[in-house]
Amino acid sequence: MRKWLLVTILVLGLGGNLSAQLQYNWNDKSQQIYDAITSLRIPEARKWLELEKKNSPQNLINPLLENYADFYQLFFNESSSDYEKLFPQFEKRLQLFESGPKQSPYYLYCIGVTHLHKSLVAIRFDKNLDAALEFRKAYLNFKDNKKAFPKFTQGDVYYGLMTTIIGTVPKAYQWMANVLGMTGKITEGNALVLKYINSKDEYSARTRNEALFVYPYLLMNFEGNQEKAFAFLESTPYDFKKNQYHCYMAANLYLNHQQSGKALNIVQQMEMADAYLPIPFWQYEIGYAYLNELKLEKAQKAFAEFISTFKGNFYIKDAYERLSWIAYIQGDTKKAAAYRSNVLSQGNQITDADKLAFQNAKKGNWPHPVLLKARLLSDGGYQSQALAILVGKTSNDFTTDADKTEFAYRLARIYDLMNDPDNALRFYKSAIEKGENLTEYFAARAALQIGLIYEQKGLFSKAIAYFNTCIAMKNHAFKNSLDQKAKSGIQRCLKQ
């Protein structure tokens, strides 16, 4: 009995000493592991982490890095089985961080990062209320940490990002954000992230990979400055070959802004090895790039591989719709109908692209083949080829109101992307007149684009009027993302 009592005292004593020695030590090995994780070399990073946990069991940066690895695995691959296994670990690590030394700037930083990771994963798995609650907790942690440790710039990437996001809350709802302790401005948030990127202090390299990931998105989606975003992207020495995290960001931005050729080139030159996290999403982006060139067989192969290997639900409906279009263009109506039935039964409707695919499939109508080809080519950046398809046609060549609206919108978009604002404005306004009461997104997107053109011309009151026109349109596809862009545009114009 005395022997067991002595062992118990020793164990409890050892536990007490270990707890007292807990520390936040971001060292060279931590940096190496972080860089691997934020290059998506997650299998490799996990091996290093296991060794580091044995060598430094008291270092709380190790569980933080585990959070990073789990977060990226859940976010990119959206596996339900991974979610059940990995998501509960966030809460366990939160409790561990809370037992660490509060005098360290990493105390609130680690807690804030964990809440933000939980928020972003919750969005991915359609738990929006949980996401909002975790977002607020994260923001307050970073805000308090900035106040307590103003020279701790490592938190500025997240604090800046969240400040920008909060800055897009409509004026009518700002009071609610203020009550919740959250305030923000787009310009202040973006400036904070850029300041960190350009800093040379002791923290400047620690979360640089994340800063270089989020900043182009902030410029593009919140500041609305495509030229500035791509200028930053192309003047910064990114290593797209070895950093798949940055490669994902660049390919995504190029694909969404009519530069499919650049996106495909980046993905095809990317290093592939067992050290990297397997991500089916690459095939989804390859499929998009090939489809925008009307390389139908290559696109079909890529989309089919994405669907067969992806364990989540994001973009599944959209991918099936793309497959149905390929079969439709090829004249295989039976296969096109089969793919369309999968649009209705597979995936979810969290993303705007998936919502639109579902709505299209539910209507049962097929896009006009001429407009579809023009759209795909234009989306890929092949404006001359797209315009050639539409030259000589008028709205009288199309029978439905939706097709007439899309015809005007497609011409406007092509002219807009060819830097011909006068023709673009003419056809955008025609699209609004024809489609403002339709459920298709063409009229709302036309209003947004007119707002952007007027903003660029310095005609801010006209820009705000069209941004509000966009927001006022109801029950159309892509409403969330279009409204977000319009609200950001209003915020920018009001500051002029």
Secondary structure as UniProt FT lines:
FT   HELIX           2..20
FT   HELIX           28..37
FT   TURN            38..40
FT   HELIX           42..55
FT   TURN            57..58
FT   HELIX           61..77
FT   HELIX           80..98
FT   TURN            102..103
FT   HELIX           105..124
FT   TURN            125..126
FT   HELIX           128..148
FT   TURN            150..151
FT   HELIX           153..155
FT   HELIX           156..166
FT   TURN            167..168
FT   HELIX           171..173
FT   HELIX           174..179
FT   TURN            180..181
FT   HELIX           186..198
FT   TURN            202..207
FT   HELIX           208..217
FT   HELIX           218..222
FT   HELIX           226..235
FT   TURN            240..242
FT   HELIX           244..255
FT   TURN            256..258
FT   HELIX           260..269
FT   TURN            274..275
FT   HELIX           281..291
FT   TURN            292..294
FT   HELIX           296..309
FT   TURN            314..315
FT   HELIX           316..329
FT   TURN            330..331
FT   HELIX           333..345
FT   HELIX           352..363
FT   HELIX           369..380
FT   HELIX           383..390
FT   TURN            391..392
FT   HELIX           395..397
FT   HELIX           401..417
FT   TURN            418..419
FT   HELIX           421..435
FT   TURN            436..437
FT   HELIX           442..457
FT   HELIX           460..472
FT   TURN            477..478
FT   HELIX           479..494
//
